[in-house]
Amino acid sequence: MSFTQIASLAAVGLFFGMLVFLEIGRRVGVARLARDPGGLAKGVGTVEGAVFGLLGLIIAFTFSGAASRFEHRRHLVAEEANAIGTAYLRIDLLPGDAQIEVRELFRRYLDSRLESYRDMGDETATKAKLAETAALQGEIWTKALTAATRPEAPTQAALLLLPALNAMIDITTTRAMATRIHPPLVVFLLLAGLSLVGSLLVGYSMSDNAHRSWLHMAAFVILIALVAYVIVDIEFPRLGLIRVDAADQFLVELRNNMR
């Protein structure tokens, strides 16, 4: 089952769960009014305000964090493109016969990097591509270091090329860590829990109406479920509908310029 299917099922589950809690709250309220026609329990508005204040805070916190991490991941793609491009240009400092082999390794390396993030839903293929990337990094470093320290190489070759290669390699670790940084699971559970409790209280407050207001009930549960889905989808921008794939165009353009 794909990530999109799992996230969609979770959102649908939250949707129906909130509808059920709305109905439970309404029935509790109706039973209360049957016992005491004087009205519902006092202080319900204060409790609702506290619960929905917390719900709004959790939504703002999770959405803001997800959007910030989404932008950071796109920025890291541009950083990697810059790092690879800088290192590729500095190959010119190596002796002529060494440049051909190192440039070909760079082309293979960039192809591997593009493939690594193309289908992260296939965990086995992703791990294989990341292992290939690591192997190419080692090969590029070894070849570049050997060529840069040859007697005929310019003195500044090692000083300029090796730091650029180091930055190119480091950014891969930074990007890998960025894909694993998410809020703790308890935050998402708290969001779902507050949504259900809020539904219960809304249903209770609406129980003094003679008929159910399906429009208000549907609008409430649809909006909360949709927001929860978007938050989760943004948190995993290589798996869901909202993706950072467009940022890979920086790497694609760089690969096209590698002649």
C-alpha positions in Angstrom: 0.0 0.0 0.0 1.4 3.4 -1.0 1.9 6.3 1.3 -0.8 8.3 -0.3 -3.3 5.5 0.2 -2.3 5.2 3.9 -2.6 8.9 4.5 -5.9 9.0 2.7 -7.3 6.2 4.8 -6.1 7.9 8.0 -7.8 11.1 6.9 -11.0 9.2 6.0 -10.8 7.4 9.4 -10.5 10.7 11.2 -13.4 12.1 9.2 -15.8 9.3 10.2 -14.4 9.2 13.7 -15.3 12.9 14.2 -18.7 12.2 12.8 -19.2 9.4 15.3 -18.1 11.6 18.2 -20.3 14.5 17.0 -23.3 12.1 17.1 -22.2 10.7 20.5 -21.9 14.3 21.9 -25.3 15.2 20.5 -27.0 12.2 22.0 -25.4 12.9 25.4 -26.7 16.4 25.2 -30.2 15.2 24.2 -30.2 12.8 27.2 -29.1 15.7 29.4 -31.9 17.9 28.2 -34.4 15.1 28.7 -33.4 14.8 32.4 -33.0 18.6 32.9 -35.0 20.8 30.5 -33.4 23.8 32.1 -30.4 23.5 29.8 -27.1 21.9 29.2 -24.3 21.7 31.7 -22.8 25.0 32.6 -19.2 25.9 31.7 -19.3 23.9 28.4 -18.3 27.1 26.5 -15.2 27.4 28.6 -14.2 23.8 28.0 -14.8 24.2 24.3 -12.7 27.3 24.2 -9.8 25.5 25.9 -10.0 22.4 23.7 -10.3 24.4 20.4 -7.5 26.7 21.5 -5.2 23.7 22.0 -6.4 22.2 18.7 -5.6 25.5 16.9 -2.2 25.6 18.6 -1.3 22.0 17.5 -2.5 22.6 14.0 -0.5 25.9 13.7 2.6 24.2 15.2 2.5 21.1 13.0 1.6 23.0 9.8 4.2 25.6 10.3 6.9 23.0 11.1 5.9 20.9 8.1 6.0 23.9 5.8 9.4 25.0 7.2 10.9 21.5 6.7 9.4 21.4 3.2 11.2 24.6 2.2 14.4 23.5 3.9 14.5 20.3 1.8 14.0 22.2 -1.4 16.8 24.6 -0.4 19.1 21.6 0.3 18.6 20.4 -3.3 19.8 23.7 -4.6 22.7 23.6 -2.2 23.7 20.2 -3.5 23.5 21.3 -7.1 25.8 24.3 -6.2 28.2 22.0 -4.4 28.4 19.5 -7.2 28.7 22.2 -9.8 31.5 23.9 -8.0 33.4 20.7 -7.6 32.9 19.8 -11.2 34.3 23.1 -12.4 37.4 22.7 -10.3 38.2 19.4 -12.0 39.9 21.8 -14.5 42.8 22.1 -12.0 43.7 18.4 -12.5 46.1 17.1 -15.1 44.4 16.7 -18.5 44.6 12.9 -18.6 42.9 12.6 -15.2 40.1 15.0 -15.9 38.3 12.7 -18.4 37.9 9.8 -15.8 36.9 12.1 -13.0 34.3 13.9 -15.1 32.8 10.6 -16.1 32.6 9.6 -12.4 30.8 12.9 -11.7 28.2 12.2 -14.4 27.6 8.7 -13.0 27.4 10.2 -9.5 24.8 12.8 -10.4 22.7 10.2 -12.2 22.8 8.1 -9.0 21.8 11.1 -6.9 18.8 11.8 -9.1 17.7 8.2 -9.0 18.1 8.0 -5.2 15.2 10.3 -4.6 13.1 9.5 -7.6 11.0 6.7 -6.0 11.5 6.7 -2.2 8.4 4.5 -1.9 10.6 1.6 -3.0 12.9 1.3 0.0 15.0 -1.5 -1.4 15.8 0.5 -4.6 16.5 3.6 -2.6 19.0 1.9 -0.3 20.7 0.4 -3.3 21.1 3.8 -5.0 22.4 5.4 -1.8 24.9 2.6 -1.5 26.0 3.2 -5.1 26.3 6.9 -4.3 28.5 6.2 -1.3 30.8 4.0 -3.5 31.1 6.7 -6.2 31.9 9.3 -3.6 34.8 7.2 -2.4 36.0 6.5 -6.0 35.8 10.2 -6.9 37.7 11.2 -3.8 40.4 8.7 -4.4 40.9 9.6 -8.0 40.8 13.3 -7.4 43.2 13.1 -4.5 45.7 11.0 -6.5 45.5 13.3 -9.5 45.7 16.5 -7.4 48.9 15.4 -5.6 50.8 14.4 -8.8 54.0 16.4 -9.4 52.7 18.0 -12.6 49.4 19.1 -10.9 49.1 22.9 -10.0 49.9 23.6 -6.4 46.4 25.0 -5.8 44.6 21.9 -7.2 44.4 20.1 -3.9 43.6 23.3 -1.9 40.6 24.2 -4.1 39.3 20.8 -5.3 39.4 18.7 -2.2 37.3 21.2 0.0 34.7 21.4 -2.8 34.5 17.6 -2.9 34.2 17.5 0.9 31.2 19.9 0.7 29.7 17.9 -2.1 29.9 14.7 0.0 28.7 16.4 3.3 25.5 17.7 1.7 24.3 14.2 1.0 24.4 13.4 4.7 22.5 16.6 5.4 19.8 15.8 2.9 19.5 12.2 4.2 19.0 13.6 7.8 16.4 16.1 6.5 14.2 13.3 5.2 14.1 11.7 8.6 13.3 14.8 10.7 9.6 14.8 11.6 7.5 15.6 14.7 7.2 12.9 17.3 4.2 10.5 16.7 2.6 11.7 19.9 2.0 15.1 18.2 0.0 13.6 15.4 -1.9 11.4 18.0 -2.6 14.6 20.0 -3.9 16.3 16.9 -6.3 13.4 16.2 -7.3 13.2 19.9 -8.1 16.9 20.2 -10.1 16.7 16.9 -12.2 13.9 18.3 -12.7 15.6 21.7 -13.6 18.8 19.9 -16.2 16.9 17.9 -17.7 15.5 21.0 -18.1 18.9 22.5 -19.5 20.4 19.3 -22.1 17.6 19.1 -23.0 18.2 22.8 -23.5 22.0 22.2 -25.6 21.4 19.1 -27.9 19.0 20.9 -30.3 21.8 21.9 -31.3 22.2 18.2 -34.3 20.3 17.1 -32.6 19.0 14.0 -29.0 18.2 13.1 -27.2 20.8 11.1 -25.5 18.6 8.5 -23.9 21.5 6.7 -22.1 22.7 9.8 -21.2 19.2 10.9 -19.8 18.3 7.4 -17.9 21.5 7.1 -16.3 21.0 10.5 -15.1 17.4 10.0 -14.1 17.9 6.4 -11.9 20.9 7.1 -10.2 19.3 10.1 -9.6 16.0 8.2 -8.3 17.9 5.2 -5.9 20.0 7.2 -4.6 16.9 9.0 -4.0 15.2 5.6 -2.2 18.2 4.2 0.1 18.4 7.3 1.1 14.7 7.0 1.5 15.0 3.2 3.9 17.9 3.5 5.9 16.1 6.1 6.8 13.4 3.5 7.4 15.4 0.3 8.9 12.5 -1.6 6.0 10.1 -1.0 2.7 12.0 -1.1 0.9 14.4 -3.5 2.7 17.5 -2.3 6.3 17.0 -3.5 9.7 18.7 -3.8 10.5 17.0 -7.1 10.4 20.3 -8.9 13.5 21.3 -7.1 15.4 18.4 -8.7 15.3 20.4 -11.9 18.4 22.1 -10.6 20.3 18.8 -10.6 18.8 17.8 -14.0 20.0 21.1 -15.6 23.4 20.6 -14.0 23.6 17.1 -15.5 22.6 18.3 -18.9 25.5 20.8 -18.7 28.1 18.1 -17.9 29.7 17.5 -21.3 
